[in-house]
Amino acid sequence: MTIWRLSIAAALVIAAPLTARTVVVNANGYTLDNAGKLARFGTLVVGDDGRVEATLAKGVAAPAGTVVDAKGATVLPGLIDAHGHIMELGFRALSVDLTDTKSLAEALTQIKAYATANPTARWIVGGGWNQEIWKLGRFPTAAELDAAVGDRPVWLNRVDGHAGWTNSAGLRAAGVTAATADPAGGRIERGAGGAPSGVFVDGAQQLVDKHLPQPTPAEAAAALTKALAIMASVGLTGAADMGIDPGTWTLYRAFEANHRLTARITAMAGGIDALHAIAPNGPVGWSGDEFLSLPGVKLYDDGALGSRGAWLKADYSDAPGNRGLQFHSDAELHGWIDEATRHGFQVATHAIGDAANAQVLDAYARVPAATRQILRLRIEHAQIVDPADLPRFASLGVIASMQPTHATSDKNMAENRLGAARLAGAYAWKTLIDSGARFAGGSDFPVESPNPFYGLYSAVTRQDHEGNPPGGWRPAEKLTPVQALAAFTTGAAYAAHAETRVGTLTPGKWADFIIVDHDLFVGDPATIWRTKVSQTWVGGKRVF
């Protein structure tokens, strides 16, 4: 994802209100217990410290307190997204959002309307486009974008954040011509005579990114406020923010100090340089009301499948001669991992292709076993893995941080990119869990919707929202509803070093919980994605 570089002034201090005991009654309550088993309750008792005091069976008398009547609705632990991009979520919501566009023509109409409504914007920015959904069979071009906006530069990230699309004004502003070389780890899409066609893949995006005007402090604060509101509305009480810069950390610290965070954020620095700037003295642990921590660093080892930047062991089936992008040599990757782990930092590495996953596993294997166990090294996405490498997640103690909605969004594209014969290790959630690997669920928002019920639905059905394909795509990898809930609660909490604090509604943990209109464990799983959240509570306080 694009990393926003921010400079944030301190905001007005808002006193944290005290809470009193809260008693949620008439609940159809579910939680995992400390052994990972599903447990039911009828009453949830929240102490005046914002922590769970008790869960009581139906019919058991509750202590005195402020009563919240769930009216028979389902109460669940707050859901945690193990991999998202919080600032991107907010900025996307406040800019051009092409996520739901179904064609290039529809996207161009939306872009033009936004530009007309924002005549003073120096650049038109946003994202969410997907040429696969548009059925273009190719990337869009600068010339096509010129038809919507020709007077100002435009910069639009692809839905996965691994490609950007600009117009002719953007090419001029960036000074990119046919003579501009592809940077390491990136590719400029080109047309006749080598002229840039308007799309920049992976590392090449920086050629345009560096020319964008940076958000003002007020714009950044508005984006974070918007993102937190979206998260609360869909039942997210926590998220791991994968790849932040120092300015974003400063903003988060200001919101934390002023009691403006409404979700618990596990921030991961975006690369070694950002890690040095943010946490020169080592990991930043949970403190106070435990809304913010920075345990480690996010690294990238390849690109994405949709833009053919994922690094594969063999050629793409639909692009002979292309195996994607190898971002780092073995020595470079291991050097960064060694530096981070020696200083006590957790490492989370983006790897989508089978070659990239193998390289990261090899690098992690060089970290002492005791250190791996303490730090909980992670691979983010792990979408295409050589079946021979799948057991290495468990044997090395590597967390598979995966996004179920990626499988149901990617299923057709993945078959085109790889061919059916090479999908045995693709999106292999159940195989990984059965092998003993730790599994954490997320969405990669705003690449996918932040709604965790979309992820729970995809995990259980492996179908899109139209119910396709019948029976599910590669159905042997379906999860049970309990496994899916665990991925977005205890699994994500463990990946964030927070399993003693959140993830279950057991006594002593923070009372992060949601009230929803659907029982995940009864009825047709086909309706899970339609679940609506009526209330979201974090630390015993209602935030939605």
C-alpha positions as CSV (number, residue, x, y, z in Angstrom):
1,M,0.0,0.0,0.0
2,T,1.0,3.6,-0.4
3,I,2.6,4.9,2.8
4,W,1.4,8.4,3.8
5,R,4.1,10.6,5.3
6,L,2.6,12.8,7.9
7,S,3.6,15.5,10.2
8,I,1.0,15.7,13.0
9,A,0.5,18.5,15.7
10,A,-0.8,17.5,19.1
11,A,-4.6,17.6,19.3
12,L,-6.8,18.9,22.1
13,V,-6.7,16.7,25.2
14,I,-10.0,14.9,25.9
15,A,-10.3,13.4,29.3
16,A,-11.0,9.6,29.5
17,P,-14.5,9.1,31.0
18,L,-14.8,6.6,33.9
19,T,-16.9,3.6,33.4
20,A,-19.2,1.7,35.8
21,R,-20.1,-2.0,35.8
22,T,-22.0,-2.9,32.7
23,V,-24.2,-6.0,32.6
24,V,-25.2,-7.3,29.1
25,V,-28.3,-9.5,29.6
26,N,-30.5,-11.6,27.3
27,A,-27.5,-12.4,25.2
28,N,-27.0,-15.2,22.7
29,G,-23.4,-15.1,23.7
30,Y,-20.4,-17.0,22.2
31,T,-16.7,-16.9,23.0
32,L,-13.8,-19.1,22.8
33,D,-12.5,-20.2,26.2
34,N,-8.8,-20.2,27.1
35,A,-8.5,-23.7,25.6
36,G,-9.9,-22.6,22.3
37,K,-13.3,-24.3,22.7
38,L,-16.5,-22.6,21.9
39,A,-18.4,-21.5,25.1
40,R,-21.9,-20.0,25.4
41,F,-23.3,-17.4,27.8
42,G,-26.4,-15.5,28.5
43,T,-25.0,-12.6,30.5
44,L,-21.7,-10.7,30.1
45,V,-20.5,-8.7,33.2
46,V,-18.1,-5.9,32.6
47,G,-16.2,-4.4,35.5
48,D,-15.8,-0.7,36.1
49,D,-12.2,-1.1,34.9
50,G,-13.4,-2.0,31.4
51,R,-12.5,-5.7,31.7
52,V,-14.6,-8.8,31.6
53,E,-15.7,-9.7,35.1
54,A,-17.7,-12.8,34.2
55,T,-19.8,-14.6,31.7
56,L,-22.9,-16.3,33.1
57,A,-25.1,-19.0,31.8
58,K,-28.7,-18.2,31.0
59,G,-30.8,-18.1,34.1
60,V,-28.0,-17.2,36.5
61,A,-28.6,-14.1,38.5
62,A,-26.4,-11.1,37.4
63,P,-24.8,-8.5,39.8
64,A,-26.0,-5.0,39.9
65,G,-24.9,-2.6,37.2
66,T,-25.9,-0.6,34.2
67,V,-28.0,-3.0,32.2
68,V,-27.7,-3.4,28.4
69,D,-30.4,-5.6,27.0
70,A,-29.2,-7.6,24.0
71,K,-32.8,-8.7,23.3
72,G,-31.6,-12.2,22.3
73,A,-29.1,-10.9,19.7
74,T,-25.7,-12.6,19.3
75,V,-22.8,-11.3,21.4
76,L,-19.3,-12.1,20.2
77,P,-15.8,-11.1,21.2
78,G,-14.7,-8.0,19.2
79,L,-13.2,-9.0,15.9
80,I,-9.6,-8.3,15.1
81,D,-8.1,-7.8,11.6
82,A,-4.6,-9.2,11.5
83,H,-3.6,-7.2,8.4
84,G,-5.0,-3.9,7.4
85,H,-3.9,-0.4,6.4
86,I,-5.8,2.0,8.6
87,M,-4.8,5.4,7.1
88,E,-5.3,4.1,3.6
89,L,-8.8,3.0,4.6
90,G,-9.6,6.5,5.8
91,F,-8.0,8.3,2.9
92,R,-9.7,6.0,0.4
93,A,-13.1,6.8,1.9
94,L,-12.4,10.5,1.6
95,S,-11.0,10.3,-2.0
96,V,-11.8,8.6,-5.3
97,D,-12.9,5.1,-4.4
98,L,-13.2,2.8,-7.4
99,T,-13.6,-0.4,-5.4
100,D,-17.2,-1.1,-6.5
101,T,-16.8,-0.1,-10.2
102,K,-17.6,-2.9,-12.7
103,S,-16.1,-1.3,-15.8
104,L,-13.5,1.1,-17.1
105,A,-16.3,3.4,-18.3
106,E,-18.0,3.4,-14.9
107,A,-14.6,4.2,-13.2
108,L,-13.9,7.1,-15.6
109,T,-17.3,8.6,-15.0
110,Q,-16.7,8.4,-11.2
111,I,-13.2,10.0,-11.5
112,K,-14.5,12.8,-13.6
113,A,-17.3,13.5,-11.2
114,Y,-14.9,13.6,-8.3
115,A,-12.6,16.0,-10.1
116,T,-15.5,18.3,-11.0
117,A,-16.6,18.3,-7.4
118,N,-13.0,19.1,-6.2
119,P,-11.8,21.9,-8.5
120,T,-9.1,23.1,-6.2
121,A,-7.4,19.7,-5.6
122,R,-3.9,19.8,-7.0
123,W,-3.9,16.1,-7.7
124,I,-6.8,13.7,-8.0
125,V,-5.9,10.7,-5.8
126,G,-7.6,7.5,-4.8
127,G,-7.7,3.9,-5.7
128,G,-9.5,0.6,-5.7
129,W,-9.4,-0.2,-9.5
130,N,-9.2,-3.7,-10.7
131,Q,-8.7,-4.5,-14.4
132,E,-9.7,-8.1,-13.8
133,I,-13.2,-7.0,-12.5
134,W,-13.4,-4.7,-15.5
135,K,-12.6,-7.6,-17.8
136,L,-10.1,-5.4,-19.7
137,G,-7.6,-8.2,-20.3
138,R,-4.9,-5.5,-19.8
139,F,-4.0,-2.5,-17.7
140,P,-5.8,0.8,-18.3
141,T,-3.8,3.6,-19.9
142,A,-2.9,7.2,-19.3
143,A,-4.8,8.2,-22.5
144,E,-8.0,6.7,-21.2
145,L,-7.6,8.5,-17.9
146,D,-7.0,11.8,-19.8
147,A,-10.5,11.5,-21.1
148,A,-11.8,11.9,-17.5
149,V,-9.2,14.4,-16.2
150,G,-6.7,16.2,-18.4
151,D,-6.0,19.4,-16.5
152,R,-4.4,18.0,-13.4
153,P,-2.3,14.9,-12.4
154,V,-4.3,11.8,-11.3
155,W,-2.8,9.0,-9.2
156,L,-5.0,5.9,-8.5
157,N,-3.7,2.8,-6.7
158,R,-4.8,-0.6,-7.9
159,V,-7.0,-2.4,-5.4
160,D,-4.1,-4.4,-4.0
161,G,-1.8,-1.4,-3.7
162,H,0.8,-3.0,-6.0
163,A,0.2,-0.9,-9.0
164,G,-0.7,2.8,-9.7
165,W,-2.4,4.4,-12.7
166,T,-1.7,8.0,-13.8
167,N,-2.7,10.3,-16.6
168,S,-0.5,12.3,-19.0
169,A,-0.3,15.2,-16.6
170,G,0.9,12.8,-13.9
171,L,3.6,11.4,-16.3
172,R,4.8,14.9,-16.9
173,A,4.7,15.9,-13.2
174,A,6.8,12.8,-12.4
175,G,9.2,13.4,-15.4
176,V,8.8,9.8,-16.6
177,T,9.5,9.2,-20.2
178,A,10.5,6.3,-22.5
179,A,14.1,6.8,-21.3
180,T,13.2,6.2,-17.6
181,A,14.5,2.8,-16.5
182,D,12.5,0.3,-14.5
183,P,13.7,0.6,-10.8
184,A,14.7,-2.5,-8.8
185,G,11.6,-4.4,-7.7
186,G,9.3,-2.5,-10.1
187,R,8.1,-2.3,-13.6
188,I,6.8,0.6,-15.8
189,E,4.1,-0.7,-18.1
190,R,5.0,0.5,-21.6
191,G,3.4,1.1,-25.0
192,A,4.8,1.8,-28.5
193,G,8.5,2.7,-28.5
194,G,8.8,2.0,-24.8
195,A,6.7,5.1,-23.8
196,P,5.1,4.7,-20.3
197,S,1.5,3.7,-20.8
198,G,0.3,5.0,-17.4
199,V,0.6,2.1,-15.0
200,F,3.5,1.6,-12.6
201,V,3.9,-1.8,-10.8
202,D,5.3,-2.3,-7.3
203,G,8.6,-0.4,-6.8
204,A,8.0,1.7,-9.8
205,Q,5.1,3.5,-8.0
206,Q,7.6,5.5,-6.1
207,L,8.5,7.4,-9.3
208,V,5.1,9.0,-9.0
209,D,4.4,8.7,-5.3
210,K,7.2,11.1,-4.4
211,H,5.6,13.9,-6.3
212,L,2.2,13.8,-4.6
213,P,1.4,16.7,-2.2
214,Q,1.5,15.4,1.3
215,P,-1.7,15.4,3.5
216,T,-2.0,18.3,6.0
217,P,-2.3,17.4,9.7
218,A,-6.0,18.2,9.5
219,E,-6.5,15.9,6.5
220,A,-4.6,13.1,8.2
221,A,-6.6,13.4,11.4
222,A,-9.8,13.4,9.4
223,A,-8.7,10.2,7.6
224,L,-7.9,8.4,10.9
225,T,-11.2,9.5,12.4
226,K,-13.0,8.2,9.3
227,A,-11.2,4.9,9.4
228,L,-11.9,4.3,13.0
229,A,-15.6,5.0,12.5
230,I,-15.7,2.5,9.6
231,M,-13.9,-0.1,11.7
232,A,-16.3,0.3,14.6
233,S,-19.3,0.1,12.3
234,V,-18.3,-3.4,11.1
235,G,-17.3,-4.8,14.5
236,L,-13.5,-4.4,14.4
237,T,-12.2,-3.7,17.8
238,G,-8.6,-4.1,16.8
239,A,-6.3,-4.3,13.8
240,A,-2.6,-4.7,12.8
241,D,-1.6,-1.8,10.7
242,M,0.9,-3.2,8.3
243,G,3.6,-0.7,7.3
244,I,3.4,2.7,9.0
245,D,5.8,5.7,8.7
246,P,7.0,8.0,11.5
247,G,4.3,10.6,10.9
248,T,1.5,8.1,11.2
249,W,3.0,6.8,14.5
250,T,3.0,10.4,15.8
251,L,-0.6,10.7,14.8
252,Y,-1.5,7.5,16.5
253,R,0.3,8.5,19.7
254,A,-1.6,11.8,19.7
255,F,-4.9,10.0,19.3
256,E,-4.0,7.6,22.0
257,A,-3.0,10.3,24.4
258,N,-6.2,12.2,23.8
259,H,-8.4,9.0,24.2
260,R,-9.5,9.2,20.6
261,L,-8.6,5.7,19.5
262,T,-11.7,3.4,19.3
263,A,-9.8,0.3,18.2
264,R,-6.6,-1.3,19.4
265,I,-3.8,-0.8,16.9
266,T,-0.8,-3.1,16.5
267,A,1.4,-1.0,14.3
268,M,4.2,-2.4,12.3
269,A,6.9,-0.1,10.9
270,G,7.0,0.1,7.1
271,G,10.6,-1.1,6.5
272,I,13.9,-0.9,8.4
273,D,14.4,2.8,8.0
274,A,11.0,3.6,9.4
275,L,11.7,1.1,12.3
276,H,14.9,3.0,13.1
277,A,13.0,6.3,13.2
278,I,10.0,5.2,15.2
279,A,11.5,2.8,17.7
280,P,15.2,3.4,18.1
281,N,15.1,1.8,21.6
282,G,13.3,-1.4,20.8
283,P,9.7,-2.5,20.5
284,V,7.0,-0.3,22.0
285,G,4.7,-2.4,24.2
286,W,1.1,-1.9,25.2
287,S,0.6,0.7,27.9
288,G,-2.2,2.4,29.8
289,D,-5.6,1.4,28.3
290,E,-3.6,-0.8,25.8
291,F,-4.8,0.8,22.6
292,L,-1.4,1.0,20.8
293,S,1.8,-1.0,20.4
294,L,4.6,-1.3,17.9
295,P,6.2,-4.8,18.2
296,G,8.0,-5.0,14.9
297,V,8.5,-4.3,11.2
298,K,6.7,-5.1,7.9
299,L,8.9,-6.1,5.0
300,Y,8.0,-6.8,1.4
301,D,9.4,-9.7,-0.6
302,D,7.4,-9.6,-3.8
303,G,4.4,-8.0,-5.4
304,A,0.8,-9.1,-6.0
305,L,-0.8,-11.8,-8.2
306,G,-3.2,-9.5,-10.0
307,S,-0.4,-7.2,-11.3
308,R,1.8,-10.3,-12.0
309,G,4.3,-9.0,-9.4
310,A,4.1,-12.0,-7.2
311,W,7.4,-14.0,-7.5
312,L,6.8,-17.5,-8.7
313,K,9.0,-20.6,-9.1
314,A,7.7,-21.0,-12.7
315,D,6.4,-18.7,-15.3
316,Y,2.9,-17.3,-15.1
317,S,0.6,-19.5,-17.1
318,D,-0.9,-16.4,-18.8
319,A,2.4,-14.6,-19.3
320,P,5.2,-17.0,-20.5
321,G,8.6,-15.7,-19.6
322,N,7.4,-13.7,-16.6
323,R,7.9,-15.0,-13.1
324,G,7.1,-11.8,-11.3
325,L,9.3,-9.6,-9.2
326,Q,12.0,-10.7,-6.7
327,F,12.4,-7.7,-4.4
328,H,15.5,-8.8,-2.5
329,S,18.5,-11.1,-2.6
330,D,18.8,-13.8,0.0
331,A,21.6,-11.8,1.7
332,E,19.6,-8.6,1.8
333,L,16.5,-10.1,3.1
334,H,18.3,-12.1,5.8
335,G,20.3,-9.1,6.8
336,W,17.2,-7.1,7.6
337,I,15.5,-10.0,9.4
338,D,18.7,-10.6,11.4
339,E,19.0,-6.9,12.4
340,A,15.3,-6.7,13.5
341,T,15.2,-9.9,15.4
342,R,18.5,-9.3,17.2
343,H,16.9,-6.1,18.6
344,G,13.8,-7.9,19.7
345,F,11.4,-6.9,16.9
346,Q,8.8,-9.2,15.4
347,V,9.1,-9.4,11.6
348,A,6.1,-9.7,9.3
349,T,7.0,-10.2,5.6
350,H,4.7,-9.9,2.7
351,A,5.1,-13.0,0.4
352,I,2.4,-14.0,-2.1
353,G,4.2,-16.1,-4.7
354,D,5.6,-19.6,-4.0
355,A,9.2,-18.4,-4.7
356,A,8.8,-15.5,-2.3
357,N,7.3,-17.7,0.4
358,A,10.2,-20.2,0.1
359,Q,12.7,-17.4,0.3
360,V,11.1,-15.9,3.5
361,L,10.9,-19.3,5.1
362,D,14.5,-20.0,4.3
363,A,15.4,-16.6,5.9
364,Y,13.3,-17.2,9.0
365,A,14.9,-20.7,9.4
366,R,18.3,-18.9,10.0
367,V,16.8,-17.1,13.0
368,P,17.6,-19.1,16.3
369,A,14.6,-21.2,17.2
370,A,14.2,-19.7,20.7
371,T,14.1,-16.2,19.1
372,R,11.5,-17.3,16.5
373,Q,9.3,-18.7,19.4
374,I,9.5,-15.4,21.4
375,L,9.1,-13.0,18.5
376,R,6.4,-14.9,16.5
377,L,7.6,-14.3,12.9
378,R,4.9,-13.9,10.4
379,I,4.3,-14.3,6.7
380,E,1.6,-11.9,5.4
381,H,-0.7,-13.3,2.7
382,A,1.1,-16.7,2.0
383,Q,-1.3,-17.0,-1.0
384,I,0.6,-19.3,-3.3
385,V,2.9,-21.8,-1.5
386,D,4.7,-24.8,-2.8
387,P,3.0,-27.8,-1.1
388,A,6.4,-28.9,0.0
389,D,6.8,-25.7,1.9
390,L,3.4,-25.7,3.7
391,P,4.6,-27.9,6.7
392,R,7.5,-25.5,7.3
393,F,5.1,-22.9,8.8
394,A,4.4,-25.2,11.7
395,S,7.9,-26.6,12.0
396,L,9.4,-23.1,12.1
397,G,6.7,-21.6,14.3
398,V,5.8,-19.1,11.6
399,I,2.4,-17.4,11.7
400,A,0.3,-17.6,8.5
401,S,-1.4,-14.2,8.4
402,M,-3.9,-14.7,5.6
403,Q,-7.0,-13.0,4.2
404,P,-9.9,-15.3,3.4
405,T,-11.6,-12.8,1.1
406,H,-8.5,-12.8,-1.2
407,A,-9.3,-16.4,-2.2
408,T,-12.9,-15.6,-3.2
409,S,-11.9,-12.4,-5.0
410,D,-8.9,-14.0,-6.7
411,K,-10.2,-17.5,-7.6
412,N,-10.7,-16.9,-11.3
413,M,-7.7,-14.7,-11.7
414,A,-5.5,-17.2,-9.8
415,E,-6.5,-20.0,-12.1
416,N,-5.6,-17.9,-15.1
417,R,-2.2,-16.8,-13.6
418,L,-1.2,-20.3,-12.4
419,G,-3.3,-23.0,-14.1
420,A,-5.2,-25.5,-12.1
421,A,-2.3,-27.9,-11.6
422,R,-0.3,-25.4,-9.6
423,L,-3.1,-24.5,-7.1
424,A,-2.5,-27.3,-4.6
425,G,-0.8,-24.9,-2.1
426,A,-2.9,-21.9,-2.9
427,Y,-4.9,-20.2,-0.1
428,A,-4.4,-23.4,1.9
429,W,-5.9,-22.3,5.2
430,K,-7.1,-25.7,6.5
431,T,-4.0,-27.5,5.4
432,L,-1.9,-25.0,7.4
433,I,-4.1,-25.2,10.5
434,D,-4.2,-29.0,10.3
435,S,-0.4,-29.0,10.1
436,G,-0.2,-27.2,13.5
437,A,0.6,-23.7,12.1
438,R,-0.7,-20.6,13.8
439,F,-3.3,-18.9,11.6
440,A,-4.4,-15.2,11.8
441,G,-7.3,-13.8,9.8
442,G,-7.5,-10.4,8.2
443,S,-8.7,-8.5,5.1
444,D,-5.8,-6.3,3.9
445,F,-8.3,-3.4,3.9
446,P,-8.9,-1.3,1.9
447,V,-7.7,-3.9,-0.7
448,E,-10.7,-5.9,0.4
449,S,-13.7,-4.6,2.5
450,P,-12.8,-4.1,6.2
451,N,-16.1,-6.0,7.1
452,P,-14.8,-9.1,9.0
453,F,-18.0,-10.9,8.3
454,Y,-17.1,-11.0,4.6
455,G,-13.9,-12.8,5.8
456,L,-15.7,-15.2,8.1
457,Y,-18.1,-16.0,5.2
458,S,-15.3,-16.6,2.7
459,A,-13.4,-18.8,5.2
460,V,-16.4,-21.0,5.8
461,T,-17.9,-21.2,2.3
462,R,-15.0,-20.3,-0.1
463,Q,-17.7,-18.7,-2.3
464,D,-18.4,-15.2,-3.5
465,H,-21.5,-13.3,-2.4
466,E,-23.4,-14.8,-5.3
467,G,-22.7,-18.3,-4.0
468,N,-20.2,-19.2,-6.7
469,P,-18.8,-21.7,-7.3
470,P,-21.4,-24.2,-5.9
471,G,-19.8,-26.0,-3.0
472,G,-16.9,-23.6,-2.8
473,W,-13.6,-23.0,-4.6
474,R,-11.2,-25.8,-3.6
475,P,-13.6,-26.8,-0.8
476,A,-11.1,-29.0,1.0
477,E,-9.6,-25.8,2.4
478,K,-12.9,-24.6,4.0
479,L,-12.8,-23.7,7.7
480,T,-15.4,-24.5,10.3
481,P,-17.3,-21.5,11.9
482,V,-15.3,-22.0,15.1
483,Q,-12.0,-22.0,13.2
484,A,-13.0,-18.9,11.3
485,L,-14.0,-17.1,14.5
486,A,-10.7,-18.1,16.0
487,A,-8.8,-16.6,13.1
488,F,-10.4,-13.2,13.7
489,T,-10.1,-13.3,17.5
490,T,-7.6,-15.5,19.2
491,G,-5.4,-16.1,16.1
492,A,-5.2,-12.4,15.3
493,A,-4.6,-11.6,19.0
494,Y,-1.8,-14.1,19.3
495,A,-0.1,-12.6,16.1
496,A,-0.2,-9.2,17.9
497,H,1.3,-10.5,21.2
498,A,-2.1,-9.6,22.7
499,E,-3.7,-13.0,23.5
500,T,-3.6,-12.3,27.3
501,R,-5.5,-9.0,26.7
502,V,-8.1,-9.6,24.0
503,G,-9.6,-12.2,21.7
504,T,-11.9,-13.9,24.2
505,L,-14.5,-12.8,26.7
506,T,-12.9,-14.5,29.6
507,P,-12.4,-12.9,33.0
508,G,-9.6,-10.3,33.2
509,K,-9.4,-9.5,29.5
510,W,-10.6,-6.3,28.0
511,A,-14.4,-6.2,27.4
512,D,-14.1,-5.8,23.6
513,F,-17.3,-7.2,22.2
514,I,-20.0,-6.7,19.6
515,I,-23.7,-7.3,19.3
516,V,-24.9,-8.6,15.9
517,D,-28.1,-9.7,14.2
518,H,-26.8,-13.1,13.1
519,D,-25.8,-16.4,14.8
520,L,-22.7,-17.7,13.0
521,F,-23.2,-21.2,14.4
522,V,-26.8,-21.8,13.5
523,G,-28.4,-21.8,10.0
524,D,-27.1,-21.5,6.5
525,P,-23.5,-20.2,6.3
526,A,-24.5,-18.5,3.0
527,T,-26.0,-15.6,5.1
528,I,-22.9,-14.9,7.2
529,W,-21.7,-12.0,5.0
530,R,-25.0,-10.2,5.5
531,T,-24.4,-9.9,9.3
532,K,-25.0,-6.4,10.6
533,V,-23.4,-5.0,13.7
534,S,-25.7,-3.0,16.1
535,Q,-23.2,-2.2,18.8
536,T,-19.4,-2.3,19.2
537,W,-17.8,-2.0,22.6
538,V,-14.1,-1.5,23.4
539,G,-12.8,-1.6,26.9
540,G,-16.3,-1.6,28.3
541,K,-17.2,1.6,26.4
542,R,-19.6,1.7,23.5
543,V,-18.0,3.1,20.4
544,F,-20.7,2.3,17.8
